[in-house]
Amino acid sequence: MVFAQFVDLIYGLLACVSIALGGSMGWAIAVVSLVVRLVLFPLTLRMAYRGLEMRVALRRLEPELKRVRARYKRD
């Protein structure tokens, strides 16, 4: 039920954009996908920054992890 409402909402949005662009559904899809990417861009940057922070943290911990692995090699 909710999925059908979501599809109707997206189709309505595409129809409105299509009418505004002269009736081309292809251009409407391109414009809507571009807008969605622009809206999600800050989230993408935040995720990339967090990933970079995690890699730096793991690099800092790597010597200690090697010591622990060497100490408990047989376990």
CHARMM internal coordinates of N, CA and C (Angstrom, degrees):
IC EDIT
DIST 1 N 1 CA 1.4428
DIST 1 CA 1 C 1.5331
ANGL 1 N 1 CA 1 C 110.66
DIST 1 C 2 N 1.3291
ANGL 1 CA 1 C 2 N 117.16
DIHE 1 N 1 CA 1 C 2 N -48.98
DIST 2 N 2 CA 1.4539
ANGL 1 C 2 N 2 CA 121.45
DIHE 1 CA 1 C 2 N 2 CA 179.93
DIST 2 CA 2 C 1.5256
ANGL 2 N 2 CA 2 C 109.80
DIHE 1 C 2 N 2 CA 2 C -67.26
DIST 2 C 3 N 1.3373
ANGL 2 CA 2 C 3 N 116.17
DIHE 2 N 2 CA 2 C 3 N -37.71
DIST 3 N 3 CA 1.4608
ANGL 2 C 3 N 3 CA 120.51
DIHE 2 CA 2 C 3 N 3 CA 179.41
DIST 3 CA 3 C 1.5222
ANGL 3 N 3 CA 3 C 110.58
DIHE 2 C 3 N 3 CA 3 C -61.91
DIST 3 C 4 N 1.3299
ANGL 3 CA 3 C 4 N 117.35
DIHE 3 N 3 CA 3 C 4 N -41.10
DIST 4 N 4 CA 1.4635
ANGL 3 C 4 N 4 CA 120.98
DIHE 3 CA 3 C 4 N 4 CA 179.75
DIST 4 CA 4 C 1.5331
ANGL 4 N 4 CA 4 C 110.19
DIHE 3 C 4 N 4 CA 4 C -64.52
DIST 4 C 5 N 1.3181
ANGL 4 CA 4 C 5 N 117.75
DIHE 4 N 4 CA 4 C 5 N -38.95
DIST 5 N 5 CA 1.4562
ANGL 4 C 5 N 5 CA 120.68
DIHE 4 CA 4 C 5 N 5 CA 177.58
DIST 5 CA 5 C 1.5231
ANGL 5 N 5 CA 5 C 111.16
DIHE 4 C 5 N 5 CA 5 C -65.53
DIST 5 C 6 N 1.3285
ANGL 5 CA 5 C 6 N 116.48
DIHE 5 N 5 CA 5 C 6 N -38.72
DIST 6 N 6 CA 1.4574
ANGL 5 C 6 N 6 CA 121.06
DIHE 5 CA 5 C 6 N 6 CA 178.02
DIST 6 CA 6 C 1.5242
ANGL 6 N 6 CA 6 C 110.78
DIHE 5 C 6 N 6 CA 6 C -64.20
DIST 6 C 7 N 1.3317
ANGL 6 CA 6 C 7 N 116.51
DIHE 6 N 6 CA 6 C 7 N -43.50
DIST 7 N 7 CA 1.4607
ANGL 6 C 7 N 7 CA 120.80
DIHE 6 CA 6 C 7 N 7 CA 178.67
DIST 7 CA 7 C 1.5238
ANGL 7 N 7 CA 7 C 110.46
DIHE 6 C 7 N 7 CA 7 C -63.77
DIST 7 C 8 N 1.3216
ANGL 7 CA 7 C 8 N 117.20
DIHE 7 N 7 CA 7 C 8 N -42.20
DIST 8 N 8 CA 1.4650
ANGL 7 C 8 N 8 CA 120.73
DIHE 7 CA 7 C 8 N 8 CA 177.21
DIST 8 CA 8 C 1.5274
ANGL 8 N 8 CA 8 C 111.56
DIHE 7 C 8 N 8 CA 8 C -61.89
DIST 8 C 9 N 1.3291
ANGL 8 CA 8 C 9 N 116.89
DIHE 8 N 8 CA 8 C 9 N -39.52
DIST 9 N 9 CA 1.4523
ANGL 8 C 9 N 9 CA 121.15
DIHE 8 CA 8 C 9 N 9 CA 178.37
DIST 9 CA 9 C 1.5327
ANGL 9 N 9 CA 9 C 110.86
DIHE 8 C 9 N 9 CA 9 C -64.07
DIST 9 C 10 N 1.3057
ANGL 9 CA 9 C 10 N 117.18
DIHE 9 N 9 CA 9 C 10 N -46.08
DIST 10 N 10 CA 1.4673
ANGL 9 C 10 N 10 CA 121.32
DIHE 9 CA 9 C 10 N 10 CA 179.57
DIST 10 CA 10 C 1.5255
ANGL 10 N 10 CA 10 C 110.06
DIHE 9 C 10 N 10 CA 10 C -64.65
DIST 10 C 11 N 1.3159
ANGL 10 CA 10 C 11 N 117.21
DIHE 10 N 10 CA 10 C 11 N -43.10
DIST 11 N 11 CA 1.4610
ANGL 10 C 11 N 11 CA 119.88
DIHE 10 CA 10 C 11 N 11 CA 179.36
DIST 11 CA 11 C 1.5364
ANGL 11 N 11 CA 11 C 111.06
DIHE 10 C 11 N 11 CA 11 C -63.62
DIST 11 C 12 N 1.3229
ANGL 11 CA 11 C 12 N 116.54
DIHE 11 N 11 CA 11 C 12 N -40.34
DIST 12 N 12 CA 1.4643
ANGL 11 C 12 N 12 CA 120.07
DIHE 11 CA 11 C 12 N 12 CA 177.24
DIST 12 CA 12 C 1.5170
ANGL 12 N 12 CA 12 C 111.74
DIHE 11 C 12 N 12 CA 12 C -63.15
DIST 12 C 13 N 1.3281
ANGL 12 CA 12 C 13 N 116.36
DIHE 12 N 12 CA 12 C 13 N -41.39
DIST 13 N 13 CA 1.4561
ANGL 12 C 13 N 13 CA 120.82
DIHE 12 CA 12 C 13 N 13 CA 177.03
DIST 13 CA 13 C 1.5268
ANGL 13 N 13 CA 13 C 110.76
DIHE 12 C 13 N 13 CA 13 C -62.55
DIST 13 C 14 N 1.3290
ANGL 13 CA 13 C 14 N 116.39
DIHE 13 N 13 CA 13 C 14 N -45.72
DIST 14 N 14 CA 1.4587
ANGL 13 C 14 N 14 CA 120.22
DIHE 13 CA 13 C 14 N 14 CA 178.88
DIST 14 CA 14 C 1.5302
ANGL 14 N 14 CA 14 C 111.50
DIHE 13 C 14 N 14 CA 14 C -63.06
DIST 14 C 15 N 1.3300
ANGL 14 CA 14 C 15 N 116.56
DIHE 14 N 14 CA 14 C 15 N -38.89
DIST 15 N 15 CA 1.4636
ANGL 14 C 15 N 15 CA 120.12
DIHE 14 CA 14 C 15 N 15 CA 179.62
DIST 15 CA 15 C 1.5274
ANGL 15 N 15 CA 15 C 110.50
DIHE 14 C 15 N 15 CA 15 C -65.05
DIST 15 C 16 N 1.3213
ANGL 15 CA 15 C 16 N 117.33
DIHE 15 N 15 CA 15 C 16 N -42.34
DIST 16 N 16 CA 1.4715
ANGL 15 C 16 N 16 CA 120.57
DIHE 15 CA 15 C 16 N 16 CA 178.99
DIST 16 CA 16 C 1.5228
ANGL 16 N 16 CA 16 C 111.36
DIHE 15 C 16 N 16 CA 16 C -63.95
DIST 16 C 17 N 1.3255
ANGL 16 CA 16 C 17 N 116.44
DIHE 16 N 16 CA 16 C 17 N -44.67
DIST 17 N 17 CA 1.4610
ANGL 16 C 17 N 17 CA 120.04
DIHE 16 CA 16 C 17 N 17 CA 179.49
DIST 17 CA 17 C 1.5229
ANGL 17 N 17 CA 17 C 109.78
DIHE 16 C 17 N 17 CA 17 C -66.68
DIST 17 C 18 N 1.3122
ANGL 17 CA 17 C 18 N 116.74
DIHE 17 N 17 CA 17 C 18 N -37.71
DIST 18 N 18 CA 1.4615
ANGL 17 C 18 N 18 CA 120.85
DIHE 17 CA 17 C 18 N 18 CA 178.90
DIST 18 CA 18 C 1.5209
ANGL 18 N 18 CA 18 C 111.20
DIHE 17 C 18 N 18 CA 18 C -62.51
DIST 18 C 19 N 1.3104
ANGL 18 CA 18 C 19 N 116.71
DIHE 18 N 18 CA 18 C 19 N -43.80
DIST 19 N 19 CA 1.4661
ANGL 18 C 19 N 19 CA 120.91
DIHE 18 CA 18 C 19 N 19 CA 178.77
DIST 19 CA 19 C 1.5349
ANGL 19 N 19 CA 19 C 109.74
DIHE 18 C 19 N 19 CA 19 C -63.97
DIST 19 C 20 N 1.3283
ANGL 19 CA 19 C 20 N 116.69
DIHE 19 N 19 CA 19 C 20 N -40.75
DIST 20 N 20 CA 1.4676
ANGL 19 C 20 N 20 CA 120.42
DIHE 19 CA 19 C 20 N 20 CA 179.99
DIST 20 CA 20 C 1.5232
ANGL 20 N 20 CA 20 C 111.87
DIHE 19 C 20 N 20 CA 20 C -65.86
DIST 20 C 21 N 1.3343
ANGL 20 CA 20 C 21 N 116.80
DIHE 20 N 20 CA 20 C 21 N -28.35
DIST 21 N 21 CA 1.4628
ANGL 20 C 21 N 21 CA 120.79
DIHE 20 CA 20 C 21 N 21 CA -178.27
DIST 21 CA 21 C 1.5245
ANGL 21 N 21 CA 21 C 113.02
DIHE 20 C 21 N 21 CA 21 C -95.97
DIST 21 C 22 N 1.2979
ANGL 21 CA 21 C 22 N 117.28
DIHE 21 N 21 CA 21 C 22 N 7.40
DIST 22 N 22 CA 1.4657
ANGL 21 C 22 N 22 CA 119.52
DIHE 21 CA 21 C 22 N 22 CA 176.36
DIST 22 CA 22 C 1.5066
ANGL 22 N 22 CA 22 C 114.72
DIHE 21 C 22 N 22 CA 22 C 99.24
DIST 22 C 23 N 1.3064
ANGL 22 CA 22 C 23 N 118.29
DIHE 22 N 22 CA 22 C 23 N 14.28
DIST 23 N 23 CA 1.4558
ANGL 22 C 23 N 23 CA 121.11
DIHE 22 CA 22 C 23 N 23 CA 173.74
DIST 23 CA 23 C 1.5105
ANGL 23 N 23 CA 23 C 115.77
DIHE 22 C 23 N 23 CA 23 C 98.02
DIST 23 C 24 N 1.3154
ANGL 23 CA 23 C 24 N 119.02
DIHE 23 N 23 CA 23 C 24 N 4.93
DIST 24 N 24 CA 1.4553
ANGL 23 C 24 N 24 CA 121.54
DIHE 23 CA 23 C 24 N 24 CA -178.68
DIST 24 CA 24 C 1.5331
ANGL 24 N 24 CA 24 C 110.04
DIHE 23 C 24 N 24 CA 24 C -91.92
DIST 24 C 25 N 1.3254
ANGL 24 CA 24 C 25 N 115.71
DIHE 24 N 24 CA 24 C 25 N 112.35
DIST 25 N 25 CA 1.4615
ANGL 24 C 25 N 25 CA 120.30
DIHE 24 CA 24 C 25 N 25 CA 179.97
DIST 25 CA 25 C 1.5296
ANGL 25 N 25 CA 25 C 110.42
DIHE 24 C 25 N 25 CA 25 C -70.35
DIST 25 C 26 N 1.3196
ANGL 25 CA 25 C 26 N 117.71
DIHE 25 N 25 CA 25 C 26 N -30.44
DIST 26 N 26 CA 1.4643
ANGL 25 C 26 N 26 CA 120.85
DIHE 25 CA 25 C 26 N 26 CA 178.25
DIST 26 CA 26 C 1.5191
ANGL 26 N 26 CA 26 C 112.09
DIHE 25 C 26 N 26 CA 26 C -62.69
DIST 26 C 27 N 1.3371
ANGL 26 CA 26 C 27 N 116.19
DIHE 26 N 26 CA 26 C 27 N -45.84
DIST 27 N 27 CA 1.4629
ANGL 26 C 27 N 27 CA 119.82
DIHE 26 CA 26 C 27 N 27 CA 177.27
DIST 27 CA 27 C 1.5188
ANGL 27 N 27 CA 27 C 110.95
DIHE 26 C 27 N 27 CA 27 C -65.80
DIST 27 C 28 N 1.3231
ANGL 27 CA 27 C 28 N 116.83
DIHE 27 N 27 CA 27 C 28 N -34.64
DIST 28 N 28 CA 1.4651
ANGL 27 C 28 N 28 CA 120.37
DIHE 27 CA 27 C 28 N 28 CA 178.84
DIST 28 CA 28 C 1.5278
ANGL 28 N 28 CA 28 C 110.38
DIHE 27 C 28 N 28 CA 28 C -64.06
DIST 28 C 29 N 1.3264
ANGL 28 CA 28 C 29 N 117.10
DIHE 28 N 28 CA 28 C 29 N -42.55
DIST 29 N 29 CA 1.4661
ANGL 28 C 29 N 29 CA 120.81
DIHE 28 CA 28 C 29 N 29 CA 178.17
DIST 29 CA 29 C 1.5189
ANGL 29 N 29 CA 29 C 109.74
DIHE 28 C 29 N 29 CA 29 C -62.96
DIST 29 C 30 N 1.3319
ANGL 29 CA 29 C 30 N 116.79
DIHE 29 N 29 CA 29 C 30 N -42.87
DIST 30 N 30 CA 1.4617
ANGL 29 C 30 N 30 CA 120.41
DIHE 29 CA 29 C 30 N 30 CA 180.00
DIST 30 CA 30 C 1.5208
ANGL 30 N 30 CA 30 C 111.30
DIHE 29 C 30 N 30 CA 30 C -62.98
DIST 30 C 31 N 1.3197
ANGL 30 CA 30 C 31 N 117.66
DIHE 30 N 30 CA 30 C 31 N -43.82
DIST 31 N 31 CA 1.4695
ANGL 30 C 31 N 31 CA 121.45
DIHE 30 CA 30 C 31 N 31 CA -179.10
DIST 31 CA 31 C 1.5220
ANGL 31 N 31 CA 31 C 110.91
DIHE 30 C 31 N 31 CA 31 C -66.55
DIST 31 C 32 N 1.3233
ANGL 31 CA 31 C 32 N 117.57
DIHE 31 N 31 CA 31 C 32 N -44.42
DIST 32 N 32 CA 1.4617
ANGL 31 C 32 N 32 CA 120.48
DIHE 31 CA 31 C 32 N 32 CA -179.20
DIST 32 CA 32 C 1.5281
ANGL 32 N 32 CA 32 C 110.64
DIHE 31 C 32 N 32 CA 32 C -65.47
DIST 32 C 33 N 1.3268
ANGL 32 CA 32 C 33 N 117.57
DIHE 32 N 32 CA 32 C 33 N -40.74
DIST 33 N 33 CA 1.4688
ANGL 32 C 33 N 33 CA 119.13
DIHE 32 CA 32 C 33 N 33 CA 178.76
DIST 33 CA 33 C 1.5247
ANGL 33 N 33 CA 33 C 110.73
DIHE 32 C 33 N 33 CA 33 C -66.07
DIST 33 C 34 N 1.3263
ANGL 33 CA 33 C 34 N 118.24
DIHE 33 N 33 CA 33 C 34 N -36.70
DIST 34 N 34 CA 1.4564
ANGL 33 C 34 N 34 CA 121.20
DIHE 33 CA 33 C 34 N 34 CA 176.78
DIST 34 CA 34 C 1.5238
ANGL 34 N 34 CA 34 C 111.00
DIHE 33 C 34 N 34 CA 34 C -64.46
DIST 34 C 35 N 1.3203
ANGL 34 CA 34 C 35 N 116.93
DIHE 34 N 34 CA 34 C 35 N -42.28
DIST 35 N 35 CA 1.4678
ANGL 34 C 35 N 35 CA 120.78
DIHE 34 CA 34 C 35 N 35 CA 178.99
DIST 35 CA 35 C 1.5323
ANGL 35 N 35 CA 35 C 110.35
DIHE 34 C 35 N 35 CA 35 C -63.91
DIST 35 C 36 N 1.3214
ANGL 35 CA 35 C 36 N 117.20
DIHE 35 N 35 CA 35 C 36 N -41.69
DIST 36 N 36 CA 1.4715
ANGL 35 C 36 N 36 CA 120.49
DIHE 35 CA 35 C 36 N 36 CA 179.21
DIST 36 CA 36 C 1.5253
ANGL 36 N 36 CA 36 C 109.54
DIHE 35 C 36 N 36 CA 36 C -63.01
DIST 36 C 37 N 1.3235
ANGL 36 CA 36 C 37 N 117.47
DIHE 36 N 36 CA 36 C 37 N -43.57
DIST 37 N 37 CA 1.4751
ANGL 36 C 37 N 37 CA 120.33
DIHE 36 CA 36 C 37 N 37 CA 178.19
DIST 37 CA 37 C 1.5265
ANGL 37 N 37 CA 37 C 111.54
DIHE 36 C 37 N 37 CA 37 C -62.02
DIST 37 C 38 N 1.3249
ANGL 37 CA 37 C 38 N 117.05
DIHE 37 N 37 CA 37 C 38 N -41.40
DIST 38 N 38 CA 1.4613
ANGL 37 C 38 N 38 CA 119.86
DIHE 37 CA 37 C 38 N 38 CA 178.79
DIST 38 CA 38 C 1.5266
ANGL 38 N 38 CA 38 C 111.69
DIHE 37 C 38 N 38 CA 38 C -65.49
DIST 38 C 39 N 1.3248
ANGL 38 CA 38 C 39 N 116.98
DIHE 38 N 38 CA 38 C 39 N -37.50
DIST 39 N 39 CA 1.4661
ANGL 38 C 39 N 39 CA 120.31
DIHE 38 CA 38 C 39 N 39 CA 178.68
DIST 39 CA 39 C 1.5223
ANGL 39 N 39 CA 39 C 110.61
DIHE 38 C 39 N 39 CA 39 C -67.47
DIST 39 C 40 N 1.3314
ANGL 39 CA 39 C 40 N 117.65
DIHE 39 N 39 CA 39 C 40 N -37.60
DIST 40 N 40 CA 1.4612
ANGL 39 C 40 N 40 CA 121.63
DIHE 39 CA 39 C 40 N 40 CA -177.69
DIST 40 CA 40 C 1.5311
ANGL 40 N 40 CA 40 C 113.13
DIHE 39 C 40 N 40 CA 40 C -86.26
DIST 40 C 41 N 1.3246
ANGL 40 CA 40 C 41 N 118.44
DIHE 40 N 40 CA 40 C 41 N -5.85
DIST 41 N 41 CA 1.4583
ANGL 40 C 41 N 41 CA 121.51
DIHE 40 CA 40 C 41 N 41 CA -177.08
DIST 41 CA 41 C 1.5333
ANGL 41 N 41 CA 41 C 113.41
DIHE 40 C 41 N 41 CA 41 C -58.14
DIST 41 C 42 N 1.3369
ANGL 41 CA 41 C 42 N 120.75
DIHE 41 N 41 CA 41 C 42 N -43.69
DIST 42 N 42 CA 1.4774
ANGL 41 C 42 N 42 CA 119.01
DIHE 41 CA 41 C 42 N 42 CA 177.74
DIST 42 CA 42 C 1.5296
ANGL 42 N 42 CA 42 C 112.47
DIHE 41 C 42 N 42 CA 42 C -60.36
DIST 42 C 43 N 1.3106
ANGL 42 CA 42 C 43 N 117.39
DIHE 42 N 42 CA 42 C 43 N -37.21
DIST 43 N 43 CA 1.4584
ANGL 42 C 43 N 43 CA 120.39
DIHE 42 CA 42 C 43 N 43 CA 177.68
DIST 43 CA 43 C 1.5288
ANGL 43 N 43 CA 43 C 110.64
DIHE 42 C 43 N 43 CA 43 C -65.79
DIST 43 C 44 N 1.3199
ANGL 43 CA 43 C 44 N 116.93
DIHE 43 N 43 CA 43 C 44 N -39.19
DIST 44 N 44 CA 1.4556
ANGL 43 C 44 N 44 CA 121.28
DIHE 43 CA 43 C 44 N 44 CA 178.04
DIST 44 CA 44 C 1.5275
ANGL 44 N 44 CA 44 C 110.29
DIHE 43 C 44 N 44 CA 44 C -62.82
DIST 44 C 45 N 1.3251
ANGL 44 CA 44 C 45 N 116.76
DIHE 44 N 44 CA 44 C 45 N -44.12
DIST 45 N 45 CA 1.4631
ANGL 44 C 45 N 45 CA 119.87
DIHE 44 CA 44 C 45 N 45 CA 178.06
DIST 45 CA 45 C 1.5222
ANGL 45 N 45 CA 45 C 111.47
DIHE 44 C 45 N 45 CA 45 C -62.96
DIST 45 C 46 N 1.3158
ANGL 45 CA 45 C 46 N 116.83
DIHE 45 N 45 CA 45 C 46 N -40.73
DIST 46 N 46 CA 1.4629
ANGL 45 C 46 N 46 CA 120.66
DIHE 45 CA 45 C 46 N 46 CA 179.75
DIST 46 CA 46 C 1.5209
ANGL 46 N 46 CA 46 C 110.89
DIHE 45 C 46 N 46 CA 46 C -62.91
DIST 46 C 47 N 1.3358
ANGL 46 CA 46 C 47 N 117.11
DIHE 46 N 46 CA 46 C 47 N -42.37
DIST 47 N 47 CA 1.4581
ANGL 46 C 47 N 47 CA 120.52
DIHE 46 CA 46 C 47 N 47 CA 179.04
DIST 47 CA 47 C 1.5306
ANGL 47 N 47 CA 47 C 111.29
DIHE 46 C 47 N 47 CA 47 C -65.36
DIST 47 C 48 N 1.3208
ANGL 47 CA 47 C 48 N 117.03
DIHE 47 N 47 CA 47 C 48 N -39.64
DIST 48 N 48 CA 1.4629
ANGL 47 C 48 N 48 CA 120.60
DIHE 47 CA 47 C 48 N 48 CA 178.41
DIST 48 CA 48 C 1.5253
ANGL 48 N 48 CA 48 C 110.27
DIHE 47 C 48 N 48 CA 48 C -64.76
DIST 48 C 49 N 1.3179
ANGL 48 CA 48 C 49 N 117.55
DIHE 48 N 48 CA 48 C 49 N -41.14
DIST 49 N 49 CA 1.4600
ANGL 48 C 49 N 49 CA 121.61
DIHE 48 CA 48 C 49 N 49 CA 179.52
DIST 49 CA 49 C 1.5251
ANGL 49 N 49 CA 49 C 110.52
DIHE 48 C 49 N 49 CA 49 C -65.14
DIST 49 C 50 N 1.3239
ANGL 49 CA 49 C 50 N 116.95
DIHE 49 N 49 CA 49 C 50 N -42.06
DIST 50 N 50 CA 1.4722
ANGL 49 C 50 N 50 CA 119.93
DIHE 49 CA 49 C 50 N 50 CA 178.28
DIST 50 CA 50 C 1.5246
ANGL 50 N 50 CA 50 C 111.25
DIHE 49 C 50 N 50 CA 50 C -63.57
DIST 50 C 51 N 1.3284
ANGL 50 CA 50 C 51 N 116.62
DIHE 50 N 50 CA 50 C 51 N -39.47
DIST 51 N 51 CA 1.4613
ANGL 50 C 51 N 51 CA 120.36
DIHE 50 CA 50 C 51 N 51 CA 177.40
DIST 51 CA 51 C 1.5155
ANGL 51 N 51 CA 51 C 111.36
DIHE 50 C 51 N 51 CA 51 C -62.20
DIST 51 C 52 N 1.3194
ANGL 51 CA 51 C 52 N 116.55
DIHE 51 N 51 CA 51 C 52 N -40.62
DIST 52 N 52 CA 1.4575
ANGL 51 C 52 N 52 CA 121.18
DIHE 51 CA 51 C 52 N 52 CA 177.65
DIST 52 CA 52 C 1.5266
ANGL 52 N 52 CA 52 C 110.51
DIHE 51 C 52 N 52 CA 52 C -64.26
DIST 52 C 53 N 1.3138
ANGL 52 CA 52 C 53 N 116.78
DIHE 52 N 52 CA 52 C 53 N -42.33
DIST 53 N 53 CA 1.4699
ANGL 52 C 53 N 53 CA 120.31
DIHE 52 CA 52 C 53 N 53 CA 177.60
DIST 53 CA 53 C 1.5204
ANGL 53 N 53 CA 53 C 111.24
DIHE 52 C 53 N 53 CA 53 C -60.82
DIST 53 C 54 N 1.3278
ANGL 53 CA 53 C 54 N 116.98
DIHE 53 N 53 CA 53 C 54 N -40.71
DIST 54 N 54 CA 1.4656
ANGL 53 C 54 N 54 CA 120.77
DIHE 53 CA 53 C 54 N 54 CA 179.65
DIST 54 CA 54 C 1.5274
ANGL 54 N 54 CA 54 C 111.13
DIHE 53 C 54 N 54 CA 54 C -64.83
DIST 54 C 55 N 1.3364
ANGL 54 CA 54 C 55 N 116.88
DIHE 54 N 54 CA 54 C 55 N -40.81
DIST 55 N 55 CA 1.4698
ANGL 54 C 55 N 55 CA 119.42
DIHE 54 CA 54 C 55 N 55 CA 178.73
DIST 55 CA 55 C 1.5222
ANGL 55 N 55 CA 55 C 111.34
DIHE 54 C 55 N 55 CA 55 C -64.17
DIST 55 C 56 N 1.3258
ANGL 55 CA 55 C 56 N 117.38
DIHE 55 N 55 CA 55 C 56 N -40.00
DIST 56 N 56 CA 1.4650
ANGL 55 C 56 N 56 CA 121.07
DIHE 55 CA 55 C 56 N 56 CA 178.14
DIST 56 CA 56 C 1.5245
ANGL 56 N 56 CA 56 C 110.11
DIHE 55 C 56 N 56 CA 56 C -64.42
DIST 56 C 57 N 1.3234
ANGL 56 CA 56 C 57 N 117.12
DIHE 56 N 56 CA 56 C 57 N -42.26
DIST 57 N 57 CA 1.4654
ANGL 56 C 57 N 57 CA 120.95
DIHE 56 CA 56 C 57 N 57 CA 179.39
DIST 57 CA 57 C 1.5257
ANGL 57 N 57 CA 57 C 110.86
DIHE 56 C 57 N 57 CA 57 C -63.95
DIST 57 C 58 N 1.3306
ANGL 57 CA 57 C 58 N 117.42
DIHE 57 N 57 CA 57 C 58 N -40.89
DIST 58 N 58 CA 1.4574
ANGL 57 C 58 N 58 CA 119.82
DIHE 57 CA 57 C 58 N 58 CA 179.08
DIST 58 CA 58 C 1.5279
ANGL 58 N 58 CA 58 C 111.26
DIHE 57 C 58 N 58 CA 58 C -67.48
DIST 58 C 59 N 1.3215
ANGL 58 CA 58 C 59 N 117.59
DIHE 58 N 58 CA 58 C 59 N -35.89
DIST 59 N 59 CA 1.4704
ANGL 58 C 59 N 59 CA 120.16
DIHE 58 CA 58 C 59 N 59 CA 176.21
DIST 59 CA 59 C 1.5193
ANGL 59 N 59 CA 59 C 111.29
DIHE 58 C 59 N 59 CA 59 C -62.83
DIST 59 C 60 N 1.3388
ANGL 59 CA 59 C 60 N 116.11
DIHE 59 N 59 CA 59 C 60 N -38.17
DIST 60 N 60 CA 1.4572
ANGL 59 C 60 N 60 CA 120.02
DIHE 59 CA 59 C 60 N 60 CA 178.36
DIST 60 CA 60 C 1.5233
ANGL 60 N 60 CA 60 C 111.35
DIHE 59 C 60 N 60 CA 60 C -66.85
DIST 60 C 61 N 1.3247
ANGL 60 CA 60 C 61 N 117.21
DIHE 60 N 60 CA 60 C 61 N -34.92
DIST 61 N 61 CA 1.4632
ANGL 60 C 61 N 61 CA 121.11
DIHE 60 CA 60 C 61 N 61 CA -177.96
DIST 61 CA 61 C 1.5269
ANGL 61 N 61 CA 61 C 113.43
DIHE 60 C 61 N 61 CA 61 C -86.36
DIST 61 C 62 N 1.3146
ANGL 61 CA 61 C 62 N 118.18
DIHE 61 N 61 CA 61 C 62 N -9.15
DIST 62 N 62 CA 1.4579
ANGL 61 C 62 N 62 CA 121.29
DIHE 61 CA 61 C 62 N 62 CA -173.82
DIST 62 CA 62 C 1.5314
ANGL 62 N 62 CA 62 C 113.79
DIHE 61 C 62 N 62 CA 62 C -57.34
DIST 62 C 63 N 1.3315
ANGL 62 CA 62 C 63 N 121.40
DIHE 62 N 62 CA 62 C 63 N -44.48
DIST 63 N 63 CA 1.4680
ANGL 62 C 63 N 63 CA 119.37
DIHE 62 CA 62 C 63 N 63 CA 178.85
DIST 63 CA 63 C 1.5247
ANGL 63 N 63 CA 63 C 113.04
DIHE 62 C 63 N 63 CA 63 C -60.21
DIST 63 C 64 N 1.3188
ANGL 63 CA 63 C 64 N 115.68
DIHE 63 N 63 CA 63 C 64 N -41.08
DIST 64 N 64 CA 1.4721
ANGL 63 C 64 N 64 CA 118.50
DIHE 63 CA 63 C 64 N 64 CA 179.10
DIST 64 CA 64 C 1.5247
ANGL 64 N 64 CA 64 C 110.93
DIHE 63 C 64 N 64 CA 64 C -67.26
DIST 64 C 65 N 1.3265
ANGL 64 CA 64 C 65 N 116.91
DIHE 64 N 64 CA 64 C 65 N -38.77
DIST 65 N 65 CA 1.4592
ANGL 64 C 65 N 65 CA 119.97
DIHE 64 CA 64 C 65 N 65 CA 177.87
DIST 65 CA 65 C 1.5262
ANGL 65 N 65 CA 65 C 110.96
DIHE 64 C 65 N 65 CA 65 C -63.15
DIST 65 C 66 N 1.3259
ANGL 65 CA 65 C 66 N 117.78
DIHE 65 N 65 CA 65 C 66 N -38.69
DIST 66 N 66 CA 1.4688
ANGL 65 C 66 N 66 CA 120.78
DIHE 65 CA 65 C 66 N 66 CA 177.57
DIST 66 CA 66 C 1.5153
ANGL 66 N 66 CA 66 C 110.94
DIHE 65 C 66 N 66 CA 66 C -63.46
DIST 66 C 67 N 1.3366
ANGL 66 CA 66 C 67 N 117.07
DIHE 66 N 66 CA 66 C 67 N -41.29
DIST 67 N 67 CA 1.4683
ANGL 66 C 67 N 67 CA 120.38
DIHE 66 CA 66 C 67 N 67 CA 178.21
DIST 67 CA 67 C 1.5240
ANGL 67 N 67 CA 67 C 110.72
DIHE 66 C 67 N 67 CA 67 C -62.66
DIST 67 C 68 N 1.3030
ANGL 67 CA 67 C 68 N 117.51
DIHE 67 N 67 CA 67 C 68 N -43.84
DIST 68 N 68 CA 1.4682
ANGL 67 C 68 N 68 CA 120.97
DIHE 67 CA 67 C 68 N 68 CA -179.29
DIST 68 CA 68 C 1.5229
ANGL 68 N 68 CA 68 C 110.34
DIHE 67 C 68 N 68 CA 68 C -65.88
DIST 68 C 69 N 1.3365
ANGL 68 CA 68 C 69 N 117.02
DIHE 68 N 68 CA 68 C 69 N -41.59
DIST 69 N 69 CA 1.4665
ANGL 68 C 69 N 69 CA 119.73
DIHE 68 CA 68 C 69 N 69 CA 178.63
DIST 69 CA 69 C 1.5209
ANGL 69 N 69 CA 69 C 111.00
DIHE 68 C 69 N 69 CA 69 C -64.04
DIST 69 C 70 N 1.3252
ANGL 69 CA 69 C 70 N 116.70
DIHE 69 N 69 CA 69 C 70 N -39.99
DIST 70 N 70 CA 1.4659
ANGL 69 C 70 N 70 CA 119.77
DIHE 69 CA 69 C 70 N 70 CA 179.22
DIST 70 CA 70 C 1.5220
ANGL 70 N 70 CA 70 C 110.60
DIHE 69 C 70 N 70 CA 70 C -67.08
DIST 70 C 71 N 1.3004
ANGL 70 CA 70 C 71 N 116.06
DIHE 70 N 70 CA 70 C 71 N -38.46
DIST 71 N 71 CA 1.4801
ANGL 70 C 71 N 71 CA 119.58
DIHE 70 CA 70 C 71 N 71 CA -178.53
DIST 71 CA 71 C 1.5213
ANGL 71 N 71 CA 71 C 111.51
DIHE 70 C 71 N 71 CA 71 C -67.19
DIST 71 C 72 N 1.3415
ANGL 71 CA 71 C 72 N 116.85
DIHE 71 N 71 CA 71 C 72 N -39.72
DIST 72 N 72 CA 1.4617
ANGL 71 C 72 N 72 CA 121.02
DIHE 71 CA 71 C 72 N 72 CA -176.91
DIST 72 CA 72 C 1.5285
ANGL 72 N 72 CA 72 C 111.13
DIHE 71 C 72 N 72 CA 72 C -108.39
DIST 72 C 73 N 1.3157
ANGL 72 CA 72 C 73 N 117.22
DIHE 72 N 72 CA 72 C 73 N 37.06
DIST 73 N 73 CA 1.4453
ANGL 72 C 73 N 73 CA 122.05
DIHE 72 CA 72 C 73 N 73 CA -176.38
DIST 73 CA 73 C 1.5312
ANGL 73 N 73 CA 73 C 112.06
DIHE 72 C 73 N 73 CA 73 C -60.02
DIST 73 C 74 N 1.3006
ANGL 73 CA 73 C 74 N 116.24
DIHE 73 N 73 CA 73 C 74 N -36.83
DIST 74 N 74 CA 1.4784
ANGL 73 C 74 N 74 CA 120.08
DIHE 73 CA 73 C 74 N 74 CA -176.09
DIST 74 CA 74 C 1.5181
ANGL 74 N 74 CA 74 C 113.70
DIHE 73 C 74 N 74 CA 74 C -81.35
DIST 74 C 75 N 1.3058
ANGL 74 CA 74 C 75 N 118.42
DIHE 74 N 74 CA 74 C 75 N -13.28
DIST 75 N 75 CA 1.4759
ANGL 74 C 75 N 75 CA 120.72
DIHE 74 CA 74 C 75 N 75 CA -179.17
DIST 75 CA 75 C 1.5084
ANGL 75 N 75 CA 75 C 110.75
DIHE 74 C 75 N 75 CA 75 C -80.14
END
COOR INIT
IC SEED 1 N 1 CA 1 C
IC BUILD
